[in-house]
Amino acid sequence: MAAGSFVGFRTLQAIDTLTPCPCGNVAGYARCCGPLHDGAVAPSAELLMRSRYSAYVLKREDYLLATWHPSTRPAHLKLATQQPSPTWLGLDVKYHEEDSEHATVEFVARLRYSGGKAQRMHEISRFVREGGCWYYLDGRFPDG
């Protein structure tokens, strides 16, 4: 199923479209990740990764599953029932490499659980392009 063709149940979190996008783009959600969450096709793997980060912030499990490659996609993520629920603090893209069908994006996402100490999630993600759409394939957590 193409990311741009997915329509399903949504649990939306309200977001001020005049503020920076959750992924950090100062252009705002309405000009950054919002159109992708509404069905537009991500033009690059980096933009798909950024929109997926924003989807985690907004608990858009539908979008996360639709943009996950079918060969590695879980049946569900249960974001709405995750306890404790993380507070996402920011995203930093470290590296991005892409050809016409494969891509790698290295990023660090910062988060906190229940007001505790902030944590870093460092991942090197792989993406694949099929039928004109980018999909998250998998990721690994580098040492250190």
N, C-alpha and C positions, 0 to 999 in steps of 0.2 A: 504494500500500500504506500503510495507516495505521500510524503509529509504534507504536501500542499493539498491533498485530497481528503485528509482526515477530518471528520466532523463527529463529535461525540459529546458525551456528558462532560461538563466542565464545572470545576469548583474554582471560581475566580476570587482573587483577592483584589480589593479596590486599590488603585494606584493613581496618583496624581500625574497626569500626562505632561505637566510642565516641569516636573523634577527630572533629574538624570535617570536614565534607565537603570534597573537593578544591575546590569552588567557593567555599569560605569560610564556609558556613553552620555555625554552632557546634552546631546541632541534631544534626549527624552525618550520615554517608552513608546510613544505614538509614532516616532520616527525611527526607532531602532528595532527592538524585539517584538513590539506589539503586532506589526504586520505579519511577522513570521508566525507568531502564536495564532493569528487569525487565518493562516493558510498560505501565505506567500512562501515561495521556495527560497531557501537561503542560497545566496550566490557563491558562498565559500564555506569551507569547513570551519574556519575560525568564527564566522558569523553564526553558524549553526551551534557551535560550542557556546558562544556567548548567550544565544537565545535559550539554550538548555540550562545554563546557569540561572538565567532570569526565571525560567520555568520552575526550577527548584525553589527559588525565593518565593514565587507566587503559588507554589503547590499545584502546578499544572501537569499533573500526572498523565493526562491524555496526550499532551504535546510530547512529553518525554518518551512515552511508549511509541508514539507514531514516528518519532525521529530516531529510534533505536533500530538497528538492523535486525530483521527477523531471525537471523541465524544465532543471535546472542541475546535477544530481547527477553527479559523476564515476563512472567504472566502479569505481574502487578508490582507496584512499589510501596503501596500503603502509606503514602505521604500524609494523608489526612489523619491517620491514627498513630503516626510516629511519636513516641514519647521517650525522652523529652524531644520536643520539636526544636530543630536548630534555628538560630537567628543567623542569617547570612550577613556578613560584614563587608564583603568586597571580593573582587576578582582582579587578578593580574595575569595577563597572557604573557608568557615568557618566550615562546617560540612557536612558529607556525611554518609548516612546509607542505606544499600541495602540488600535485600534478593533476592531470585531467580526471583520474579515477581514484586516487588515494591521497590521504592527508594525515599529518601528525600535528597535534596541537598540545603544547605543554603549558600548563597553567597552575596557578596557586589560588585556591579559594579559601577565604577566611570565614570562620563560623564560630559560634558559641552555643553551648547547651545550657539552658536553665540559668542564665546569668553567670555561669562559671567562667573560667579562664578561656580566652580566645585560642582557637586552634587553627592550624593550617592543613589543608588537604592539597597535596602536591600530586598532580596526575599528568601522565603522558598518554593522551588519548589518540586512538586510531579511528579514522573515518573512511568510508567508502562511498563512491558516487555511483548510483544506479538509476537509470531512467531519468537522468537530469536532476536527481535529488541527492543531497548528501545525507548520510546516516552515520550515527555513532556506532562503532563496531565494538570497541572495548578499550580498556585503559589499564595502565600499570602504575604503581606507586614507586618512584625511584628511591633508591637507598639514600639516606641522609637527608 
